[in-house]
Amino acid sequence: MRHALLFGLLCSFSAALSGQNEFHLTGGYVIPHRPEMGRLVTGHAFGFGVSEWREPAGTWAHERGRWGIRQGVQLAYTHTGSDDLGEQITALWMTRFPIRRLQAFELGVGPGWSSRSYRASGPTSFSLASPFNLALHLAVQQRIPLRAPFHPLLGLGFTHLSNGGLQQPNLGTNAVTVRLACRIGSPPTRYPEIVQPAGTFERRSMWQVGLRSGLRDIGLPGGPLHPITTLRGVWSWHAVRTGSGPLGRITAWAPLVAAQLTLNQGQRVAHPGEPQARWQPAILVGARSWVGRFGLQFAHGVIVANASEELGAAHLDAALLWRFHPAWQLELGLRAFSLRAEHPALGITWTPGSRAVLAEGR
């Protein structure tokens, strides 16, 4: 009964929105992110949700006459199939990228809530430290062509939920599900087969300076939070397509190299009375991909001095980027060692001498 009422509320929420609405049902498993979580998985997971999609124009549109890139929001509920893992609700900002005419790839990020956590339930549920977490979502889907207004979709999704090491214990959960969805509305816009005027590709070197700050809970649950601050310099090589046609200019992707210096106050737990052990210089190599003002960044980094004995030196640096000004961008970053998050961080980056190519709509 409770599940039916929640599903009804989601449908009412969707009906109040404009644009293309999408309902979905999911089934699968919420599986362990760590081997020690195996005993928490006791049954099949199921869930449902609703999403609202918009199709941007201009530089966010897909070229070559294929289906356009879409952005939207998704509200979803998941029953994990386990009393120890409880129930989860996520609210995600989504981007859907076309693969072929009927296939697409999805990326999503946003807040998540769990009914069972260490804070609320004690050691019987140790996968998540706190009720509020961050959700990361990936999915692929196949659209089944039917007549409007109903457009079924079949997909496979992966959703990770954790707090990024902000509170311990934080092992995280991974939901692997099959999704059956139905979009209600007009069929997706198919851009006309246009003749794009010949354009040119230009490579542009760019320097940036950024500052990030985050927190980490180290040791026993409920311990003090330790600040972690990072100063970094980034060099990237942007690939820019320039054209005078209806699709304008697109900054597609950019390989990058970065050098950073981190003041990790969490190191004072392992090295008390040694302030020099808290400085962690590192080198990173990776890439960025932009869609309009939003971008994703992934880089592999190595700490060259004072690495944690527990976590090691090699790590993954991931970030969601928002360019709110040609010279400035905000970052929501995460540093992970062996897929184990050390800390989330908020940051801001400045591009000295930024050029017009970074302006909105280019």
C-alpha positions as CSV (number, residue, x, y, z in Angstrom):
1,M,0.0,0.0,0.0
2,R,2.8,2.4,0.9
3,H,4.6,1.7,-2.4
4,A,1.3,2.3,-4.4
5,L,0.8,5.7,-2.6
6,L,4.4,6.7,-3.3
7,F,4.1,5.8,-7.0
8,G,0.9,7.8,-7.1
9,L,2.7,10.9,-5.7
10,L,5.4,10.5,-8.3
11,C,2.8,10.4,-11.1
12,S,1.1,13.5,-9.8
13,F,4.4,15.3,-9.6
14,S,5.1,14.4,-13.3
15,A,1.7,15.5,-14.4
16,A,2.3,19.0,-13.1
17,L,5.4,19.3,-15.2
18,S,5.6,20.4,-18.9
19,G,7.7,18.7,-21.5
20,Q,8.2,15.0,-22.0
21,N,7.5,12.8,-19.0
22,E,8.8,9.3,-18.5
23,F,7.7,6.6,-16.0
24,H,9.9,3.7,-15.2
25,L,9.9,0.4,-13.3
26,T,13.2,-1.3,-12.2
27,G,14.2,-4.7,-10.9
28,G,17.6,-6.1,-10.0
29,Y,20.0,-6.2,-7.0
30,V,21.6,-3.7,-4.6
31,I,24.9,-5.4,-4.4
32,P,27.9,-5.1,-2.1
33,H,30.5,-2.4,-2.8
34,R,32.8,-4.2,-0.4
35,P,33.1,-8.0,0.3
36,E,32.2,-7.6,3.9
37,M,28.7,-6.3,2.9
38,G,27.7,-9.7,1.3
39,R,25.5,-10.7,4.2
40,L,23.4,-7.5,3.8
41,V,22.0,-8.7,0.4
42,T,19.0,-10.9,1.0
43,G,16.6,-10.4,-1.9
44,H,15.7,-8.8,-5.2
45,A,15.5,-5.0,-5.4
46,F,12.6,-3.3,-7.2
47,G,11.7,0.3,-7.7
48,F,9.9,3.0,-9.8
49,G,10.3,6.6,-10.7
50,V,9.5,9.5,-13.0
51,S,11.6,11.9,-15.0
52,E,11.1,15.1,-16.9
53,W,13.2,15.7,-20.1
54,R,13.9,18.8,-22.2
55,E,15.7,18.9,-25.5
56,P,18.1,21.9,-25.7
57,A,18.9,23.7,-28.9
58,G,22.0,25.2,-30.4
59,T,25.3,23.8,-29.2
60,W,23.6,21.2,-27.0
61,A,21.9,19.6,-30.1
62,H,23.4,16.6,-31.7
63,E,24.8,17.1,-35.2
64,R,24.4,15.0,-38.3
65,G,20.6,14.8,-38.0
66,R,20.5,12.3,-35.2
67,W,18.5,12.4,-32.0
68,G,19.4,15.4,-29.8
69,I,21.1,15.4,-26.4
70,R,18.5,15.7,-23.7
71,Q,18.7,16.9,-20.1
72,G,16.2,16.4,-17.3
73,V,15.6,15.5,-13.7
74,Q,14.7,12.1,-12.2
75,L,13.0,11.2,-8.9
76,A,13.3,7.5,-8.1
77,Y,12.5,5.1,-5.3
78,T,14.2,1.7,-4.7
79,H,13.4,-1.0,-2.2
80,T,16.7,-2.8,-1.8
81,G,15.2,-6.2,-1.0
82,S,17.0,-6.2,2.4
83,D,15.9,-5.1,5.8
84,D,19.5,-4.1,6.6
85,L,19.8,-1.9,3.5
86,G,16.2,-0.5,3.7
87,E,14.8,1.9,1.1
88,Q,16.5,4.5,-1.1
89,I,15.3,7.7,-2.8
90,T,17.4,9.6,-5.3
91,A,16.8,13.0,-7.1
92,L,19.2,13.2,-10.1
93,W,20.2,15.8,-12.7
94,M,20.4,13.8,-15.9
95,T,22.0,14.1,-19.3
96,R,21.1,11.6,-22.1
97,F,23.5,11.2,-25.0
98,P,22.5,9.5,-28.3
99,I,24.5,6.5,-29.4
100,R,22.4,5.6,-32.4
101,R,18.9,6.4,-33.6
102,L,17.2,4.3,-30.9
103,Q,20.0,3.9,-28.3
104,A,21.2,6.3,-25.7
105,F,23.7,6.6,-22.8
106,E,22.8,8.4,-19.5
107,L,24.8,10.1,-16.8
108,G,23.3,11.4,-13.6
109,V,24.3,13.0,-10.3
110,G,22.4,14.2,-7.3
111,P,21.4,13.7,-3.7
112,G,20.2,10.4,-2.3
113,W,18.5,9.3,0.9
114,S,18.5,5.9,2.7
115,S,16.1,4.7,5.4
116,R,18.8,2.5,7.0
117,S,22.2,3.9,8.0
118,Y,24.8,3.5,10.8
119,R,23.6,6.7,12.4
120,A,20.0,5.5,12.5
121,S,20.3,1.8,12.9
122,G,23.7,1.1,14.4
123,P,26.1,-1.7,13.3
124,T,23.3,-3.8,11.8
125,S,23.4,-1.5,8.7
126,F,27.0,-0.3,8.2
127,S,27.0,0.2,4.4
128,L,26.1,3.9,4.7
129,A,27.1,6.1,7.6
130,S,24.3,8.8,7.2
131,P,20.8,8.9,5.7
132,F,21.8,11.7,3.2
133,N,24.3,10.7,0.5
134,L,25.4,11.5,-3.1
135,A,24.2,9.3,-6.0
136,L,26.0,8.7,-9.2
137,H,24.1,7.1,-12.1
138,L,25.0,5.4,-15.4
139,A,22.7,3.7,-17.8
140,V,22.2,2.5,-21.4
141,Q,18.8,2.2,-23.0
142,Q,17.0,1.0,-26.2
143,R,13.9,2.8,-27.4
144,I,11.1,0.6,-28.8
145,P,9.5,2.5,-31.7
146,L,5.7,2.8,-31.4
147,R,3.1,5.4,-32.3
148,A,2.8,8.5,-30.2
149,P,2.1,9.4,-27.5
150,F,3.6,6.2,-25.9
151,H,7.3,5.4,-26.4
152,P,8.6,2.4,-24.4
153,L,12.3,2.1,-23.5
154,L,14.3,-0.9,-22.1
155,G,17.6,-0.2,-20.3
156,L,20.3,-1.3,-17.9
157,G,21.3,1.0,-15.1
158,F,24.0,1.3,-12.4
159,T,23.5,3.7,-9.4
160,H,26.2,4.2,-6.7
161,L,25.1,5.7,-3.3
162,S,27.6,6.9,-0.7
163,N,28.7,10.1,1.2
164,G,32.2,10.2,-0.3
165,G,33.9,9.5,3.0
166,L,32.4,12.5,4.8
167,Q,31.2,10.2,7.6
168,Q,32.3,6.7,8.5
169,P,31.6,3.8,8.0
170,N,31.0,4.5,4.4
171,L,31.1,1.4,2.2
172,G,28.4,2.5,-0.2
173,T,25.8,0.5,-2.2
174,N,25.6,-0.3,-5.9
175,A,22.2,-0.8,-7.5
176,V,22.3,-2.8,-10.8
177,T,18.9,-2.9,-12.3
178,V,17.0,-3.5,-15.5
179,R,14.6,-0.7,-16.3
180,L,11.3,-0.7,-18.3
181,A,10.2,2.9,-19.1
182,C,7.5,4.6,-21.0
183,R,7.7,8.2,-22.3
184,I,4.5,10.1,-22.6
185,G,4.5,12.9,-25.1
186,S,5.5,13.8,-28.6
187,P,8.2,11.7,-30.2
188,P,11.8,12.9,-29.8
189,T,12.6,15.6,-32.2
190,R,14.7,14.5,-35.2
191,Y,16.8,17.3,-36.5
192,P,16.4,17.9,-40.3
193,E,19.1,16.6,-42.5
194,I,21.1,19.8,-42.9
195,V,24.2,20.6,-44.9
196,Q,26.6,21.9,-42.3
197,P,29.1,24.4,-43.8
198,A,32.6,23.2,-43.7
199,G,34.2,24.1,-40.4
200,T,37.7,24.0,-39.0
201,F,39.2,22.3,-35.9
202,E,41.5,24.3,-33.7
203,R,43.6,23.2,-30.8
204,R,43.9,25.8,-28.0
205,S,46.1,25.6,-25.0
206,M,44.7,26.8,-21.7
207,W,46.0,27.3,-18.1
208,Q,43.8,27.3,-15.0
209,V,44.2,27.7,-11.3
210,G,41.8,26.1,-8.9
211,L,41.1,25.8,-5.2
212,R,39.2,22.9,-3.6
213,S,38.1,22.3,0.0
214,G,36.5,19.2,1.6
215,L,36.1,17.2,4.7
216,R,36.7,13.6,5.8
217,D,35.7,11.5,8.8
218,I,38.7,9.3,9.9
219,G,38.6,6.6,12.5
220,L,35.6,5.5,14.5
221,P,32.1,6.6,13.5
222,G,31.2,10.0,15.0
223,G,34.8,11.2,15.1
224,P,36.0,14.7,14.2
225,L,35.9,15.9,10.6
226,H,39.3,16.8,9.2
227,P,39.6,19.5,6.5
228,I,41.4,18.8,3.3
229,T,42.3,21.7,1.0
230,T,43.9,21.5,-2.4
231,L,45.6,24.1,-4.7
232,R,46.0,23.0,-8.3
233,G,47.3,24.2,-11.6
234,V,45.8,22.6,-14.7
235,W,46.9,22.7,-18.3
236,S,44.4,21.5,-21.0
237,W,44.3,21.3,-24.7
238,H,40.9,22.1,-26.1
239,A,39.6,20.7,-29.3
240,V,37.3,23.4,-30.8
241,R,35.1,23.0,-33.9
242,T,34.4,26.3,-35.6
243,G,31.6,26.7,-38.1
244,S,29.1,29.3,-39.3
245,G,26.2,26.9,-39.6
246,P,23.2,26.4,-37.4
247,L,25.1,24.3,-34.9
248,G,27.6,27.1,-34.1
249,R,30.8,26.2,-32.2
250,I,31.4,23.3,-29.9
251,T,34.2,22.7,-27.4
252,A,34.0,18.9,-27.4
253,W,36.8,17.5,-25.1
254,A,40.1,18.4,-23.7
255,P,43.0,16.2,-22.4
256,L,44.6,17.7,-19.3
257,V,47.7,17.6,-17.0
258,A,47.6,19.0,-13.5
259,A,49.9,19.5,-10.6
260,Q,48.4,20.0,-7.1
261,L,49.4,20.5,-3.5
262,T,47.0,19.2,-0.8
263,L,47.0,20.1,2.9
264,N,45.4,16.9,4.4
265,Q,44.7,17.5,8.0
266,G,43.6,13.9,8.3
267,Q,47.3,12.9,8.2
268,R,47.7,14.3,11.7
269,V,45.9,11.2,13.0
270,A,48.6,8.9,11.6
271,H,51.5,11.4,12.1
272,P,50.8,13.5,15.2
273,G,53.3,16.3,15.8
274,E,54.6,16.1,12.2
275,P,53.0,19.0,10.3
276,Q,55.2,18.4,7.3
277,A,53.5,15.0,6.8
278,R,50.2,16.7,6.0
279,W,51.4,18.2,2.7
280,Q,50.6,15.9,-0.3
281,P,51.9,17.0,-3.7
282,A,50.5,15.1,-6.7
283,I,50.5,14.9,-10.5
284,L,47.4,14.0,-12.5
285,V,46.6,13.1,-16.1
286,G,43.1,12.9,-17.5
287,A,40.4,14.5,-19.7
288,R,37.3,16.7,-19.7
289,S,34.2,16.5,-21.8
290,W,31.8,19.4,-22.1
291,V,28.1,19.7,-23.0
292,G,27.1,23.4,-22.9
293,R,28.2,24.9,-19.6
294,F,28.4,21.5,-17.9
295,G,31.4,19.1,-18.0
296,L,32.7,15.9,-16.6
297,Q,36.4,15.4,-15.6
298,F,38.2,12.2,-14.9
299,A,41.9,12.0,-14.1
300,H,44.4,9.5,-12.7
301,G,46.6,10.9,-10.0
302,V,49.7,9.9,-8.1
303,I,50.7,11.4,-4.7
304,V,54.4,11.8,-4.9
305,A,55.0,12.4,-1.1
306,N,53.3,11.7,2.2
307,A,50.7,9.3,0.8
308,S,48.4,7.6,3.3
309,E,49.7,4.1,4.3
310,E,46.1,2.9,4.3
311,L,45.0,4.2,0.9
312,G,48.2,4.4,-1.1
313,A,49.4,6.9,-3.7
314,A,47.4,6.1,-6.9
315,H,43.9,7.6,-7.0
316,L,41.0,8.6,-9.3
317,D,40.0,12.3,-9.4
318,A,36.4,12.9,-10.7
319,A,34.5,16.1,-10.9
320,L,31.3,17.6,-12.2
321,L,32.0,21.1,-13.7
322,W,29.7,24.1,-14.1
323,R,31.1,27.1,-16.1
324,F,29.1,30.0,-14.9
325,H,31.4,32.7,-16.5
326,P,33.9,32.5,-19.3
327,A,36.7,32.8,-16.7
328,W,35.2,30.9,-13.8
329,Q,33.8,27.4,-13.1
330,L,32.5,25.6,-10.0
331,E,33.5,22.0,-9.3
332,L,32.0,19.2,-7.3
333,G,34.9,16.8,-7.0
334,L,35.7,13.4,-5.4
335,R,39.0,11.7,-4.8
336,A,38.9,7.9,-4.6
337,F,41.6,5.3,-3.9
338,S,40.9,1.7,-5.2
339,L,37.3,2.9,-5.8
340,R,37.1,3.9,-2.1
341,A,36.2,7.5,-1.7
342,E,38.5,9.5,0.5
343,H,36.6,12.9,0.5
344,P,34.2,15.0,-1.5
345,A,35.2,18.6,-2.2
346,L,33.8,21.9,-3.6
347,G,36.1,24.0,-5.7
348,I,36.4,27.0,-7.9
349,T,38.7,27.4,-10.9
350,W,39.9,30.6,-12.6
351,T,41.1,30.8,-16.2
352,P,43.4,33.7,-16.7
353,G,43.1,35.5,-20.0
354,S,40.1,33.4,-21.0
355,R,39.1,33.7,-24.7
356,A,35.7,34.2,-26.3
357,V,35.5,30.5,-27.2
358,L,34.5,29.8,-23.6
359,A,31.5,32.0,-23.6
360,E,28.0,30.5,-23.3
361,G,26.8,29.0,-26.5
362,R,30.2,28.1,-27.8
